[in-house]
Amino acid sequence: MSDLDRHDTIRAVHWRGDRLSLLDQRLLPFEERFVDCRSAAEVAQAIKDLVVRGAPAIGIAAAWGVVLAAQQDAATLDSAVRTLRASRPTAVNLMWALDRMLGLGSDVAALTAEAQAIQDEDLAANRHMGELGAALLAGGGVLTHCNTGSLATAGFGTALGVIRSGYAAGKISQVYAGETRPWLQGARLTMFELVRDGIPATLIADSAAAHLMRSGAVQWVIVGADRIAANGDTANKIGTYQLAISARHHGVKFMVVAPSSTVDMATADGAAIEIELRDTTELLSMAGKRTVVEGAQAWNPVFDVTPASLIDAIVTERGVIEHPDRHAMARLFTPGQH
Ligand SMILES: CSC[C@H]1O[C@H](OP(=O)(O)O)[C@H](O)[C@@H]1O
């Protein structure tokens, strides 16, 4: 097993033939427990509750949810797909995967093969993007945000896949990970993956990012995506937009890494991307303990949109788009493709 092969040993999504086992990411890094989903409705609830999260991973989970629906009662397939589609609004991978499954009717064998293909294609795409993104690096430190690793995908990761490949190629000397409040995907999940891989990783507070960039310790900010519009505007975890502003101000390069299942050519620009608002309790408490006075209000958008003008490169498995705009996107993706 190559050094890189070791890195996708973490699997967030396991198809068991009659149920879908999901590594419960609400409990990581201190507890590794699986939630078994035996229906599309249970998969949809797991996506909504962030048992499984990460744009590619929720698309993969939803695809297996369609298989569960077909196994149980083909007559309920359409309503099962509607329930899955409504589970989270921003990551287009969810809609993309369901559209791929819908085209196959209710044949369980065909749906099973398609769900497996979606999962296998994602892992292959991540490894290829890892190489393409690593080729852009020239040493030094990188900063990443949220979690874009094996836990958010079929394995290896998108932005974290570039970091894995870049580190293995000697092109990264230090990885900084933002904690990513309020759900702490960076602190709880990315640090878990990097420490497990033996990659030198330093956790920073989200609010320390600009100060870190000003120090000169970071040459690239490398992030994932939940939806990339036809002009290259990119929706990603809340806090990404301000990282892009800080990066441009400090002369730090900004890379978005995402498979083509994240590209939504049917959405013209970032203004049209729906931003998920989650329960304010995620902001008003930490680890289940309230941290804010009763009666306080909160606002909890969990994604934001980075304009293409602040992105130096979008890495997909179809190729790298440098200085993205609608013309550059159209060279790799069909207008209107979703
Ligand atoms: C390769 S994961 C893409 C994306 O998904 C994460 O969001 P969430 O944890 O809420 O599902 C985050 O935005 C990642 O960058």
The ligand as an SDF file (V2000), in Angstrom:
LIG
                    3D

 15 15  0  0  0  0  0  0  0  0999 V2000
  -15.4840   18.3740    0.3530 C   0  0  0  0  0  0  0  0  0  0  0  0
  -16.6370   18.9200    1.5360 S   0  0  0  0  0  0  0  0  0  0  0  0
  -17.2120   20.3930    0.8900 C   0  0  0  0  0  0  0  0  0  0  0  0
  -17.7540   21.3310    1.9580 C   0  0  0  0  0  0  0  0  0  0  0  0
  -18.7830   20.7440    2.8140 O   0  0  0  0  0  0  0  0  0  0  0  0
  -18.6310   21.3120    4.1440 C   0  0  0  0  0  0  0  0  0  0  0  0
  -19.8430   21.7590    4.6900 O   0  0  0  0  0  0  0  0  0  0  0  0
  -20.6170   20.8930    5.8370 P   0  0  0  0  0  0  0  0  0  0  0  0
  -19.5820   20.4130    6.8090 O   0  0  0  0  0  0  0  0  0  0  0  0
  -21.6070   21.8710    6.4270 O   0  0  0  0  0  0  0  0  0  0  0  0
  -21.2920   19.7770    5.0740 O   0  0  0  0  0  0  0  0  0  0  0  0
  -17.7060   22.4620    3.9330 C   0  0  0  0  0  0  0  0  0  0  0  0
  -18.3640   23.5850    3.3830 O   0  0  0  0  0  0  0  0  0  0  0  0
  -16.7380   21.8530    2.9300 C   0  0  0  0  0  0  0  0  0  0  0  0
  -15.8510   22.7470    2.4110 O   0  0  0  0  0  0  0  0  0  0  0  0
  1  2  1  0
  2  3  1  0
  3  4  1  0
  4  5  1  0
  4 14  1  0
  5  6  1  0
  6  7  1  0
  6 12  1  0
  7  8  1  0
  8  9  2  0
  8 10  1  0
  8 11  1  0
 12 13  1  0
 12 14  1  0
 14 15  1  0
M  END
$$$$
